[in-house]
Amino acid sequence: MKYWNLLLQKNETGELLLAAGIAVGVLFAIWLVRRLRVLTRLARTTGTRAGDAVADAVSATKLWLFLPLAVYAGASALELPVRLDRLLESLAMVGTLAQLAVWGNRLLAYWLTQRMIEKRATDPESATTVTLISFIARMFVWTLALLLALDQLGFDVTALVAGLGIGGVAVALALQNVLGDLFASAAIVLDKPFVVGDFIVVGDLAGTVERVGLKTTRVKSLSGEQLVFANAQLLGSQIRNYKRMQERRIAFSIGVTYETPLDKLRAIPGWLKAAVEAQEGVRFDRAHFKEYADFSLNFEIVYYVLSADYAAYMNVQQAINLAIFEKLAAEGVEFAYPTRTLYVRQQAAG
C-alpha cells in the first residue's frame, strides 16, 4: 500500500494508464510473435541447420518470464521510488536471464541431438561422449544464469560460491552413489569399454547397448526386454564385448564308438580337417583324437571363424556338422551315444 500511495501521489492518472498500456503492449507483442511463430517460420525458410535451431529455440519462449520485463517497461513511464525501481529492474533482469537460459538450453539440446545422430551413423564410439558433453554444457548454462540472477538480486556471489564449495562436500557424501554412477559414466565415455551399438555380455545377461546415460546404461536383450545397469555396477563387472571381436575361436568334440577300426580312427582327423577347410571365411587350427571317454572315443576340433557375426558362425558350424555326418556315414563309422554294456558270468552249479 505504501508504494501504491506513492505512485498515486507522484503520477497522473494518464501516466498510470500509459504505463499499463505499455506493459500490456509489450506482453501482447511477445505473445503475438510466439503465437504466430513469425520468427520460427522466417528461420525455417532459410533451409539451414542454424535456421532450424533458431526456430526450435523461439518455440521455447515462455510468456510468463517476460512479465517482469513488461512491467518494468511500463514503469519506465512513471516516477517511482528508488527502491521500487531497482526491484522492478532486478526482476526484469532475472526474468530475461531465465528466458536466455531456456533459449540457450534449447539451442544446445538441438545442436547436440544433431551431433548424436551424425556420430551414431559415422562414429559410434563418439556418440556416448556427446551425452556427457550435453549434460555438462546445459548444467553450465543454468549455473551461469543462476549466478547472474543472484548477483542482480544483490547477493554476494563470491561468498555464495565459497559456501557452495563447503556445502558441496556434504552433498557429495549424501549422494555418493549417484556421483559414483556419474563418474562411472565419464569413465565409460573416456575409456570406451563399449559404445552404443556394441553387443556385450555381463554375467548371465547379454544384449546390445542402446544408450549410455549419466546414471544408467540401457541394453536391449536378445529376448527383447530392456536391461538397465547402474554405471558404477557395470564398470565393476567383467564385460565381454563381442563387437570388438575380430575372429571367433570355436572348439567342439565328437565321439565315435569303441568298435571303430584302428585305420578309421587314424583317418578321422583328416576327414575333420577337410570338413572345416571346405568352408569359406574360416581358418583350421587342429583336429585330434583327444580321449577315451566312458562310452566313446572323443575327437576335438578347433577352428576360427574370420568374422564376429554370430549368424555367420552358426552357418559355418551347421555346414561342418552336416559334412562330418555325411563323411562318417559314408565310411561306416558310428557316432557314440550313452550306452552301458553288462557282462554276466554264469557259474556252474556245484
Helices and strands as residue ranges (DSSP letters): H 2-10, H 13-36, H 38-44, H 49-58, G 63-66, H 67-75, H 82-122, H 124-152, H 157-174, H 176-191, E 199-202, E 205-212, E 216-221, E 226-230, H 231-235, E 239-241, G 242-244, E 248-256, H 262-277, E 282-292, E 297-305, H 310-331
